[in-house]
Amino acid sequence: MDSGTHFVMGIAIGGLALVDPTVASHSITFTAVMAGTIIGQQAPDIDTVLKFRNNAIYIRHHRGITHSIPAVLLWPLLITGALAIILPDAHLFNVWLWTQIAVFLHVFVDIFNAYGTQALRPFSKKWVALGVINTFDPFIFGFHCIGILLWLFGTEPVLTFTIMYLIIFVYYILRFAIQKAIKSAVHHELQDEEFVIVAPTMRFFHWKIAAKSKTHFYVGRAYRRTVNIYDKFKIEPIPKTELVAKAIKDPNLDAFLSFSPLYRWEISELENGITELRLIDLRYRSNDRYPFVAVAHLDKELNIVNSYTGWIFTEEKLQKRLQIGAGNE
């Protein structure tokens, strides 16, 4: 989920912690618990700072080790240790317990969007992505804001947030049901699909579709059970040439390939003997474009002149990125 949703979740979990008699009866412990749940809801996303280094490192590692099983156990200990220095009179077991719940729920809810996490590390590096909730879901964020406002206006927080999470639980079930219905509609439309990604958007009944058959890629949208296929691409195996072999070893293209399960490729001859290899992720179609790409430019000696990977929404911006030396990203 996005940082804003994780923030309001931290407050809600802190409110639920008042069900714990120790937290409810000890103001310093409650303060520490509230701090722990808010920080615990943000801590796994500390790897966002990798964006400042370059996109390739960010794409390869975001929601990786910081969302792993060891990290889920370590974050609460680190946060509780820091809070013990600031608030030494707090009951540390209770602070650790509710911080642990907050960290676990951060990773757990991230599993339900299309990006997913490597939550099973170190046992598996597989990305776990159920794809039923958008990274920012206005309903979930709104439910939390309403619950927090009701608490501010004097309602009992444990009851308020318990009811809120029961409503959200039902909401998740509805999302799974809709996703299943759309997958069935995609099968009815295509018949021969082998692999389908049905990804949520911020709108309840609107979903993105990317599918693969033995011969074609399909990209479209679904509204309720109505499927519209916008693009169809014939699957062409990427050439096994020395140029391609050199290009895909570039950190930007390598990061893209580690992340994208459904992509097409283009090879173009540019000016001055430069050859471009472009990889295009088919999951993120927006305004008739595919903004998530990886591009490498190679000279006649097959040296990589520059490269880039990331989300770019205009060709002009992509070319500017490449021209300013994005190969170091």
N, C-alpha and C positions, 0 to 999 in steps of 0.2 A: 504494500500500500504506500501511498504518498506520506510525506513527513507530517502534513497537517492532520491526516487521519490518525497516524500513530500518536500524535500529541494528544488529541482528544480521547483516544483510547487509554492513554496513560492516566488521564484525569479520572475517567470512568472506573478503571481498575482500582485507583486510589480510593474512590468513593465506595466501591464494593468491599474494600479492605475493612471498612467499619463494621462488617459482620464479625470480625475478629475482636473479641472483648478486650484484648491487650491494646490493640490499636485504638479502639473506640474510647478507652478510659485513660489513655496517656497521650497528651497533646504532642510531646516531643517525638514519640514514636510515630504518631500519625503524620507529622511533618516529614519525618525521614522516609516513611513509607510512600507518601505522595511524591516526594522527590525521586525515590527509587523507581516507582512505576513509570513516571514521566521519562526519566533518563533511560530506564530499561527498555522502553518502547522505541527509543531513538538509537541506542547503542549499536545494534547490529548493522545499521546503515552508515557507520563511520567510514566504510569503504567507499563512500561517495567521493571522498577526497581524492581518490585515484583519478577522477576526471581531470584534476589539475595537472596530472602528469601527461596522460594522453588517452585517447579513446580506446586504443587497442588493449591497454592494461585494464582500463575500467570495464570494458565488455567482457574480458576473460575472467575477471575476478569479482565483479559486483555480485553480491548475494551468494558468494562462494564460501570461503572459510569463515567469514564473520557470522554466517548463518548456520554453521555446522554444529553437530552435536557437542563437541568439546567447547565451542564458543558459547553455546546456549548455557552450558554449565559454568563457564568462566566469567561471563559478563556479570551475573548477579554477585559473585564473590568480590570482583573488583569494585563494583558500585557500592556494595555494602561496606567494604573496607574504607572507601573514601568517605562515606557518610558517617562512619564510626569516628573518624577524626573530627569531623565538623560537629556532629551531634552525639557525643560520647554517652549521653544518658539514655539514648534510645534503646529499645529492646531489639538487639541485632538479629535474633532468630526470626522475628516477625518481619523485620525489614528485608532480610534475605528472602524469606518465603514469598512475599508479595512482589518483590523485584524479580524473582525467578519466574513467577507466573506471567509478569509483564513481558519479559524477554521471550519466554516460550510462545506467548500469544503473538508477538511480533512475527516470529518466524513461521508460525502456524498459519496466520492469515495471508502471508506472502505466497504461500503455496497455491492459493486459490486464484491468483491472476495468471495472465499468459506468460509473463516473464519467468515466474517461478524462482526457486532457490535450490542450492545444493544442500538441502537440509539433512541428507543421509550421510554426508561425509563424517568420518573417514571410511565408512563401509562402502560407499558408492559415490562417484562424482556425477552421477546422473542428475539432470535438472528435473526437479519435481514441479510441474506446472499444470494445474487442473483447468485453468482458463475459464472460470465462471464469473469472476469478479474483475472489473476494470481496476487499473492501478489507483485511479481516483474514482470512487463510487459515490455519487452525490447522495444516495439514499443512506448509505452507512455513515457517511460524514454527518449528514443532517440528523439522523437518529441520535448520534452522540451529542451533537450541539443542543438538541431539544432536551435530552436527559440532563446535561450540565446546567442548562437554564432552569429547568424544573428544580434541580437541587439548589441553585442560587435563590430561587423564590420560596424555598422552605420545605420541599417535599423530602421524604425519607430516602436517602441515597441508595441504600441497599435494595429496597423494594423497587425504586425507580430504575436502577441499572439492571436489576434482574429481569424486570419486564422488558426493558429495552433489548437485552441480549436474547431473550426468548423470541422477540419479533425478528431480530436479525437472523437467528437460527432458521426460522421459517422462510425468511427471504433467501437464504442460501439454498434451501431445498428447492424453492421455486426456480432459482437460477439453474440448478442442475437439471431440473425437469425441462426447462426451455432449451437448454443446450442439447439435451438428448433428442428433443423433438426436431431441432434444427439439423442435427446430424442425420436423422432419419429422412428429413426433407432433401438434404444434399444427396443422400444415396438414391432417393427416388428420381432426382434430377439427373445425376451423372451415371448411375448404375455400375460403372466400372472403377470407381475410386478405390485406391489402396491405402491412402493416408489422408486424413482430413484434420485440419486445425480450425476450430470454431472459437473465435476470440471475442470477448465482450467489448462493448464500448460504454460510454457514459450514459447512453440511452437504454432503457430497460429492454425494449424489444428489438434493438438494432445490434447485429453481430457481424463481425468480419469473418470471411471464409477464405481459406487457402487449401487446395486439395491437389492430390497427385494420383494419376492413373499410370498404367504401364507406358502410355504414349504421350500424355499431356499434363501440364500444370493448369489449374483453374483458379481464378481469383474472383471473388464476388462479395456480395452482402446478403444478409437475410433480415427480413422484417417479419416477426412472428414465424409462420411456417412457409413464408414465400421466399424463395431463393432466386437471386438475380446474379448470373455470371457475367462479369464485365470483361474479363480477359481470359484468353486461352492460348497457351504457349506449347508448341511441340517440344518434347524433351529431346535435347541433343546432348550426348555425352561430351564433357569438356575435353578438348584435344589433349592427348598425352605427348606434348611437345616439350622441348627443353625450355622454351619461353614460359610456358605455363608452370612447369616444375620449379623454375626460379621464382616466379611471381608468387606462388602460393606459400613459399617459405618466408615471404615478407611478414613482419609482425602484424601489420594491419590486416592482411588477407587471412593470415593464420588465425587471428582472433575472430574474424568474421565467420570462418568455417567452423570454428569450435562452438559458435553460438547459433548459427542459422541452419535449421533442418530442411528448409524449402527455398531454393534460390535458382536463378538462371544466370547465364553468363553472356558477355559480349566481348569480342576482340575487334579493335579498330586500329587502323593505321593513321597516325597523325602526321603533322609536319615534322621536318628535320629528322626523319627516320625513327620517330618515337612510336612505339606500339603500346596501346592501352588494353589492359585486361580489367573488365568491370564485372563484379559479382553483385547481384541484385536480389535482396530478400523480398519474397513475395507475400509476406504476412502483413505488411504495413502500408498497403495501398491507401493514398490520401490525395484527394483532388486530382485524380488521374495520374499520379506519380507514385513511384516507389522510393521513398526517401531514405531507407536504410541500405547503404551500399558500401562496397569496398572497391577501391580503384588503385591500380598500380601502373605506372609508366616506366617502360623499359627502353633503353637505347639499342643501337644495332649490335652492341657487344653483350646484350642481355643484362646490363647493369640496371638496377632499379634507380631511376632518376628521382622519383617521388611517389608517395602513396598516401592513402587516407582511408579511414573507415569511420562511419558514424551516420547520423541522421542529417541529411541535407535536402532542403525543400525546393531549391532552384538550381539549375545547371550552372548559373553564373557564380553562385556561392561555392559550389563544388570546385569549379575551375580556379577560383580565387584561393581556396584552401590549398589546392595542389601547387599553385604558383608561388605561394609564400613559404613553401618548404614543409608541407604537412607530412612529408615522409618520416619526420622524426616523431610523429604522434603515435 
